[in-house]
């Protein structure tokens, strides 16, 4: 199988923004829409792109652009709230009129829309990317979604694609579901994002146990227990 993924680079710009809207979509999940003229040339070509959200010059966290509108000059980022952490603390108290600074994305991994099937999996931190991708997929796409996140119960999963959605109640249940999943025949793409130790186990299950080709998957550690600002592609 040839590698069908296209990787593109973007010019990194520092953008100063203002909070325009805050929505508490679930007790542990907040949507914040930012507005600013600096967004007129903002680019996000892939559903799992990341911008640097700058809490300070020395404290920067990766977040997925959930949606953006260059004409309106608006960018929405969704925050999965952890019990502790600077980014979660910021999102809990976010209010209209507050300022923020972002930079990026520095690049995009563009995944074709015409695979035979897709599997999208992860925890609460994966929800912005998963929900964005579901909205982008065409009607003929076949997609399986496995998510372990309390907030997922309160969130809509909208898609024109042929979707099978399974909500799990723990990381252990998510791992078990991934291990038990029979990948469909044909040319498909597997995607996971979540905690680092879980991502490592998913990597082994998908690449070793199932023999799925690495060039048709992306498995990422969006965070690591006990660490701050962790992001790693496995």
MARRO-747385 format. One record per residue: z, y, x of N, C-alpha, C in turn; residue in three letters. Coordinates in steps of 0.001 Angstrom, whole numbers. Each point is the difference from the previous one (the first is absolute). Layout:
BEGIN
((Z; Y; X); (Z; Y; X); (Z; Y; X); ala),
...
//
This chain:
BEGIN
((0; -1196; 846); (0; 1196; -846); (0; 1247; 882); unk),
((-916; 894; -249); (-48; 1228; 771); (1025; 998; -525); unk),
((395; 907; 876); (966; 1014; -390); (-712; 1074; -824); unk),
((418; 157; -1254); (-655; 940; -900); (774; 1308; -122); unk),
((1101; 104; 702); (855; 1182; -109); (-578; 1143; 823); unk),
((-9; 1184; -586); (-457; 1196; 705); (1207; 865; 351); unk),
((114; 364; 1262); (1090; 862; 441); (-554; 1363; 373); unk),
((597; 1031; -556); (-449; 1362; 271); (1188; 837; 449); unk),
((-287; 994; 821); (1033; 904; 496); (-118; 1342; -705); unk),
((1137; 671; -152); (15; 1313; -625); (648; 1008; 946); unk),
((-405; 1236; -150); (657; 1073; 743); (1408; 183; -565); unk),
((993; -6; 878); (1388; 150; -456); (328; 1480; -138); unk),
((448; 364; -1186); (382; 1386; -256); (1429; 52; -538); unk),
((714; 1014; 405); (1337; 263; -525); (-156; 883; -1242); unk),
((583; -428; -1111); (-181; 704; -1264); (1362; 350; -604); unk),
((196; 1274; -281); (1220; 454; -641); (-236; 61; -1510); unk),
((887; -642; -744); (-185; -169; -1437); (1244; 421; -769); unk),
((-176; 143; -1318); (1117; 256; -892); (70; -1087; -1054); unk),
((1203; -347; -409); (185; -964; -1079); (-417; 655; -1311); unk),
((-954; -651; -713); (-483; 532; -1273); (539; -767; -1193); unk),
((349; -1285; 202); (489; -821; -1111); (809; -1163; 549); unk),
((1069; -357; -692); (834; -1143; 371); (176; -879; -1237); unk),
((-288; -1290; 137); (166; -948; -1094); (824; -1189; 472); unk),
((1087; -286; -685); (804; -1177; 292); (-548; -1147; -853); unk),
((-884; -793; 595); (-685; -1053; -733); (884; -1215; -258); unk),
((1025; -158; 814); (976; -1082; -133); (1253; 460; 734); unk),
((1146; -658; -220); (1222; 436; 677); (-118; 53; 1517); unk),
((-848; -852; 569); (-143; -34; 1458); (-1420; 329; 443); unk),
((-677; 856; -775); (-1403; 273; 295); (-357; 1396; -497); unk),
((-461; 866; 921); (-262; 1395; -323); (-1423; 370; 412); unk),
((-694; 695; -885); (-1329; 517; 280); (95; 1503; 215); unk),
((-534; 475; 1131); (29; 1427; 321); (-1435; 478; 232); unk),
((-399; 1022; -752); (-1315; 602; 179); (151; 1291; 781); unk),
((-765; 104; 1074); (13; 1176; 865); (-1269; 815; -237); unk),
((118; 1300; 189); (-1140; 882; -195); (-122; 930; 1201); unk),
((-1242; 324; 358); (-201; 924; 1113); (-1465; 177; 321); unk),
((-378; 1182; 421); (-1392; 283; 357); (-455; -827; 1192); unk),
((944; -438; 818); (-361; -779; 1193); (-543; -1382; -355); unk),
((89; -399; -1269); (-496; -1315; -423); (-1489; 26; -343); unk),
((-684; 1128; 184); (-1393; 101; -426); (-907; -982; 735); unk),
((371; -383; 1237); (-824; -954; 752); (764; -1278; 326); unk),
((1026; -284; -776); (769; -1233; 198); (-891; -1214; -278); unk),
((132; -1037; 841); (-803; -1218; -139); (915; -1220; 20); unk),
((-192; -877; -973); (666; -1306; -3); (-996; -1004; -529); unk),
((-607; -758; 904); (-1123; -866; -360); (405; -1421; -354); unk),
((1284; -327; 152); (454; -1358; -298); (1345; 33; -707); unk),
((218; -1006; -850); (1200; -25; -833); (1290; -182; 791); unk),
((-59; -496; 1222); (1234; -145; 786); (28; 936; 1204); unk),
((-697; 1124; -122); (136; 1064; 1000); (1452; 478; 58); unk),
((322; 691; 1092); (1345; 554; 122); (-38; 1423; 533); unk),
((808; 837; -620); (237; 1333; 538); (1383; 14; 629); unk),
((181; 863; 969); (1308; 230; 584); (728; 1060; -825); unk),
((1105; -398; -601); (843; 934; -742); (1079; 472; 963); unk),
((-20; 1294; 305); (833; 526; 1078); (1316; 544; -544); unk),
((1034; -810; 122); (1331; 455; -379); (507; 1035; 998); unk),
((-416; -166; 1249); (261; 968; 1066); (-1016; -289; 1099); unk),
((10; 790; 1058); (-938; -226; 1096); (206; -1363; 653); unk),
((1228; -503; -72); (330; -1265; 658); (121; -1170; -973); unk),
((-102; 260; -1294); (198; -1045; -1009); (-1193; 8; -948); unk),
((-897; -966; 210); (-1223; -88; -787); (-131; -1393; -581); unk),
((-358; -75; -1286); (-111; -1283; -680); (-1398; -164; -578); unk),
((-444; -1261; -89); (-1318; -308; -542); (67; -214; -1508); unk),
((-920; 655; -724); (-96; -197; -1439); (-1460; -76; -416); unk),
((-239; -768; -1070); (-1345; -183; -534); (-389; 1151; -918); unk),
((-1172; 591; 188); (-501; 959; -992); (-319; -744; -1297); unk),
((819; 224; -1004); (-204; -706; -1275); (-1248; 511; -710); unk),
((-181; 1312; -17); (-1210; 612; -557); (-127; 1403; 563); unk),
((-1200; 529; -24); (-200; 1359; 489); (-1214; 620; -678); unk),
((20; 1323; -79); (-1070; 759; -638); (-276; 1210; 883); unk),
((-1128; -57; 731); (-324; 1091; 921); (-239; 1311; -739); unk),
((-636; -73; -1164); (-330; 1206; -753); (1269; 681; -495); unk),
((904; -793; -560); (1255; 555; -503); (986; 276; 1126); unk),
((-257; -591; 1170); (928; 154; 1114); (1317; -698; -256); unk),
((-65; -1259; -480); (1207; -752; -338); (-10; -1375; 651); unk),
((1152; -429; 453); (201; -1312; 601); (1279; -598; -562); unk),
((-81; -1243; -477); (1174; -681; -533); (434; -1119; 939); unk),
((1280; -31; 292); (617; -1054; 808); (1130; -611; -816); unk),
((80; -1327; -3); (1075; -688; -711); (1007; -545; 1012); unk),
((1271; 201; -290); (1091; -393; 884); (788; -1149; -618); unk),
((41; -1139; 693); (907; -1084; -376); (1355; 306; 638); unk),
((1015; 173; -817); (1284; 475; 485); (864; -1147; 512); unk),
((452; 125; 1246); (967; -929; 567); (1402; 576; -174); unk),
((1010; -839; 167); (1383; 456; -173); (342; 1115; 973); unk),
((-506; -106; 1220); (208; 1036; 1010); (-1321; 304; 682); unk),
((-72; 1158; 622); (-1209; 372; 725); (-387; 1436; -288); unk),
((-491; 690; 1017); (-312; 1421; -120); (-1115; 267; -1010); unk),
((-1027; -838; -6); (-1107; 212; -926); (444; -233; -1442); unk),
((782; -1050; -224); (513; -259; -1344); (912; 1131; -462); unk),
((835; 486; 910); (891; 1118; -345); (-810; 1230; -386); unk),
((-1087; 251; 736); (-842; 1154; -316); (-626; -168; -1386); unk),
((-546; -1172; -276); (-702; -224; -1268); (945; 85; -1191); unk),
((1235; -444; 172); (971; 49; -1109); (257; 1424; -459); unk),
((-2; 928; 939); (322; 1377; -353); (-1227; 911; -50); unk),
((-1194; -575; 86); (-1222; 801; 2); (-106; 836; -1272); unk),
((-399; 1264; 153); (-112; 902; -1137); (-1214; 892; 178); unk),
((-552; 428; -1119); (-1168; 881; 25); (307; 1248; 822); unk),
((-945; 352; 863); (152; 1177; 832); (437; -283; 1420); unk),
((554; -1190; 241); (386; -354; 1361); (-1246; -139; 875); unk),
((170; 187; 1282); (-1114; -126; 933); (74; -1325; 750); unk),
((-1145; -433; 484); (-91; -1226; 786); (-1190; 114; 934); unk),
((14; -818; 1037); (-1091; -20; 969); (-479; -1440; 170); unk),
((-1313; -193; -53); (-589; -1312; 261); (-1080; 139; 1057); unk),
((-402; -1137; 554); (-1141; -46; 918); (-714; -1328; -194); unk),
((-1301; -8; 239); (-767; -1229; -146); (-679; -72; -1353); unk),
((-558; -1197; -306); (-16; -1222; 796); (-858; 146; 1269); unk),
((351; -785; 1005); (-783; 39; 1238); (-1186; -942; -57); unk),
((-5; -911; -974); (-1107; -928; -137); (111; -803; -1277); unk),
((-1095; -689; -335); (-36; -828; -1202); (-629; -1349; 311); unk),
((536; -1062; -617); (-609; -1315; 47); (-617; -240; -1372); unk),
((-1308; 157; -87); (-687; -53; -1287); (-373; -1450; -311); unk),
((574; -511; -1076); (-196; -1389; -411); (-1016; -30; -1128); unk),
((-1094; -760; 137); (-1061; -12; -1009); (499; -352; -1397); unk),
((-732; 466; -991); (339; -235; -1406); (-645; -1265; -553); unk),
((-769; -729; 826); (-777; -1120; -538); (432; -1354; 540); unk),
((1262; -125; 446); (503; -1333; 330); (38; -856; -1267); unk),
((-28; -1325; 191); (73; -909; -1148); (1367; 91; -679); unk),
((1037; 281; 794); (1354; 107; -558); (877; 824; 939); unk),
((1115; 460; -575); (991; 766; 760); (1387; -523; -364); unk),
((882; 13; 997); (1422; -249; -242); (759; 1196; 573); unk),
((813; 626; -845); (808; 1149; 401); (1467; -348; -198); unk),
((786; 70; 1077); (1392; -432; -80); (904; 960; 761); unk),
((1284; 8; -377); (944; 816; 738); (1238; 342; -795); unk),
((838; 847; 608); (1228; 446; -652); (-202; 1412; -548); unk),
((1100; 715; -259); (-103; 1324; -617); (-813; 975; 838); unk),
((61; -134; 1330); (-728; 928; 860); (-1512; -201; -88); unk),
((-426; -1148; -497); (-1428; -296; -133); (-581; 511; -1321); unk),
((857; 401; -936); (-465; 341; -1339); (-1007; 1153; -40); unk),
((193; 1086; 760); (-1015; 1064; -62); (-1388; -490; 386); unk),
((-88; -760; 1080); (-1300; -509; 444); (-576; -990; -1006); unk),
((830; -907; -503); (-470; -1004; -955); (-503; 672; -1278); unk),
((759; 950; -527); (-388; 655; -1248); (-1256; 845; 189); unk),
((-124; 616; 1152); (-1225; 760; 273); (-1203; -926; 90); unk),
((152; -1121; 723); (-1124; -929; 147); (-431; -579; -1341); unk),
((956; -333; -843); (-338; -548; -1313); (-842; 979; -809); unk),
((307; 1267; 97); (-759; 1015; -728); (-1398; 189; 576); unk),
((-183; -355; 1269); (-1301; 179; 655); (-940; -1177; -210); unk),
((543; -1205; -201); (-840; -1202; -53); (-898; 3; -1233); unk),
((-1223; -514; 145); (-945; -33; -1130); (335; -1102; -996); unk),
((-632; 68; -1136); (266; -933; -1104); (-226; -1456; 401); unk),
((-984; -248; 863); (-341; -1384; 356); (939; -604; 1045); unk),
((883; 798; 579); (907; -498; 1037); (1071; -908; -593); unk),
((388; -1003; 790); (1084; -908; -391); (1160; 204; 968); unk),
((1177; 339; -537); (1116; 363; 862); (1292; -643; -488); unk),
((741; -566; 951); (1326; -557; -260); (1027; 921; 637); unk),
((1022; 380; -759); (1030; 915; 478); (1357; -682; -78); unk),
((693; -51; 1141); (1355; -548; 75); (908; 1092; 550); unk),
((1011; 394; -774); (861; 1111; 392); (1455; -353; -222); unk),
((836; 323; 995); (1453; -150; -128); (627; 1387; 92); unk),
((294; 602; -1159); (585; 1338; -32); (537; 261; -1399); unk),
((1252; 414; -90); (586; 313; -1305); (-786; 1089; -706); unk),
((-436; 997; 753); (-707; 1131; -591); (-1330; -408; -625); unk),
((-572; -1141; 422); (-1297; -420; -516); (32; -237; -1503); unk),
((1153; -371; -523); (121; -261; -1438); (-302; 1258; -806); unk),
((318; 1168; 554); (-169; 1269; -715); (-1338; 673; 264); unk),
((-782; -533; 927); (-1225; 670; 418); (-1234; -624; -640); unk),
((-995; 807; -345); (-1257; -553; -506); (-870; -520; 1148); unk),
((-677; -1094; -262); (-982; -540; 942); (-1348; 46; -720); unk),
((-729; 1102; 201); (-1253; 218; -719); (-1188; -426; 849); unk),
((-915; -730; -612); (-1183; -438; 733); (-1061; -475; -972); unk),
((-1257; 277; 342); (-1114; -581; -745); (-319; -1403; 513); unk),
((561; -354; 1138); (-271; -1310; 595); (664; -1112; -805); unk),
((-413; -1219; 283); (600; -1184; -622); (1270; -316; 791); unk),
((1142; 354; -563); (1255; -9; 750); (970; -1051; -517); unk),
((621; -714; 950); (1131; -883; -289); (1206; 584; 719); unk),
((1012; 430; -753); (1163; 688; 551); (1244; -861; -145); unk),
((739; -138; 1114); (1260; -737; -18); (1081; 847; 654); unk),
((1076; 284; -744); (1125; 763; 516); (1117; -958; 382); unk),
((463; 95; 1249); (1044; -868; 519); (1302; 783; 141); unk),
((1124; -728; 12); (1294; 682; 8); (677; 49; 1366); unk),
((-671; -497; 1043); (602; 36; 1334); (-1064; -221; 1058); unk),
((342; 347; 1247); (-903; -257; 1115); (-232; -1498; 177); unk),
((1052; -781; -227); (-121; -1463; 137); (-983; -557; -1024); unk),
((87; 523; -1221); (-916; -457; -1045); (-1436; 425; 316); unk),
((-153; 1185; 575); (-1331; 460; 385); (-597; -899; 1073); unk),
((799; -327; 1011); (-480; -894; 1053); (-386; -1365; -560); unk),
((829; -525; -890); (-291; -1301; -600); (-1301; 54; -797); unk),
((-217; 1096; -728); (-1213; 135; -798); (-1237; 99; 887); unk),
((129; 719; 1114); (-1133; 120; 934); (-312; -1351; 631); unk),
((1040; -725; 387); (-211; -1317; 607); (-627; -971; -982); unk),
((362; 128; -1281); (-518; -923; -1016); (-1377; 398; -503); unk),
((-424; 1207; 291); (-1264; 514; -522); (-1190; -740; 590); unk),
((-850; -473; -868); (-1255; -613; 431); (-1064; 1092; 59); unk),
((-431; 335; 1206); (-1019; 1035; 127); (-1313; -485; -605); unk),
((-652; 833; -787); (-1257; -412; -640); (-1084; -292; 1033); unk),
((-995; -710; -440); (-1159; -257; 859); (-800; 1290; 140); unk),
((-773; 61; 1053); (-861; 1145; 202); (552; 979; 1012); unk),
((-641; 1140; 56); (290; 1039; 980); (1023; 969; -598); unk),
((1250; -78; 462); (1047; 815; -591); (808; 766; 1027); unk),
((809; 943; -499); (820; 836; 873); (1454; -70; -433); unk),
((888; -243; 989); (1438; -101; -251); (697; 1222; 596); unk),
((903; 613; -792); (708; 1202; 450); (1484; -119; -323); unk),
((841; 334; 981); (1458; 4; -196); (596; 1195; 721); unk),
((1046; 583; -605); (806; 1008; 682); (1448; -157; -452); unk),
((924; 96; 972); (1415; -141; -334); (856; 27; 1252); unk),
((1162; -633; -89); (960; -10; 1104); (-516; -868; 1150); unk),
((368; 363; 1236); (-596; -610; 1195); (214; -1508; 85); unk),
((1213; -476; -242); (261; -1436; 119); (-737; -787; -1083); unk),
((-147; 590; -1184); (-755; -644; -1078); (-1481; -7; 348); unk),
((-489; 1119; 545); (-1413; 78; 387); (-365; -1061; 1025); unk),
((900; -270; 930); (-261; -1027; 1016); (-147; -1377; -641); unk),
((821; -275; -1003); (-89; -1293; -691); (-1262; -88; -855); unk),
((-387; 1114; -603); (-1246; 31; -773); (-1189; -238; 930); unk),
((24; 638; 1166); (-1075; -190; 989); (-175; -1475; 325); unk),
((1104; -704; 263); (-97; -1420; 349); (-508; -824; -1179); unk),
((452; 355; -1202); (-425; -750; -1181); (-1491; 167; -254); unk),
((-510; 1214; 183); (-1399; 286; -327); (-944; -476; 1106); unk),
((327; 307; 1262); (-914; -313; 1091); (145; -1433; 501); unk),
((1230; -498; 60); (237; -1337; 551); (-82; -1063; -1088); unk),
((847; 135; -1013); (65; -1039; -1034); (-1265; -44; -856); unk),
((-502; 1153; -398); (-1155; 37; -888); (-1321; 110; 751); unk),
((53; 375; 1278); (-1217; 106; 797); (-922; 1128; -426); unk),
((562; 1026; -619); (-829; 1126; -428); (-403; 824; 1226); unk),
((-1251; 452; 86); (-453; 741; 1188); (698; 1346; 153); unk),
((389; 300; 1221); (717; 1254; 275); (-848; 1233; -293); unk),
((-1317; -111; 152); (-846; 1167; -230); (-144; 325; -1483); unk),
((549; -842; -865); (-60; 244; -1446); (1409; 158; -567); unk),
((863; 635; 773); (1373; 199; -465); (614; 1196; 723); unk),
((996; 569; -643); (839; 992; 660); (1436; -254; -436); unk),
((850; -284; 980); (1417; -275; -251); (798; 1004; 812); unk),
((749; 853; -684); (665; 1125; 649); (1493; 9; -280); unk),
((760; 380; 1020); (1434; 254; -154); (165; 1495; -240); unk),
((255; 380; -1250); (177; 1411; -329); (1399; 498; 363); unk),
((936; -939; 158); (1357; 385; 384); (700; -1200; 621); unk),
((1113; 265; 664); (775; -1045; 660); (1479; 220; -267); unk),
((649; -1059; -444); (1418; 93; -310); (778; 520; 1208); unk),
((757; 1090; -210); (830; 557; 1075); (-709; 977; 904); unk),
((-1298; 239; -230); (-752; 942; 832); (-572; 1102; -878); unk),
((-294; 1153; 598); (-598; 1094; -745); (-1399; 276; 543); unk),
((-889; 407; -920); (-1345; 376; 413); (-828; -1129; 561); unk),
((251; -1237; -420); (-730; -1156; 538); (-1300; -214; -775); unk),
((-1078; -245; 735); (-1279; -372; -606); (-777; -815; 1017); unk),
((-465; -1170; -431); (-691; -899; 936); (-976; -868; -751); unk),
((-1204; -148; 531); (-978; -943; -538); (138; -1314; 757); unk),
((131; -1093; -768); (160; -1301; 615); (-1347; -719; 19); unk),
//
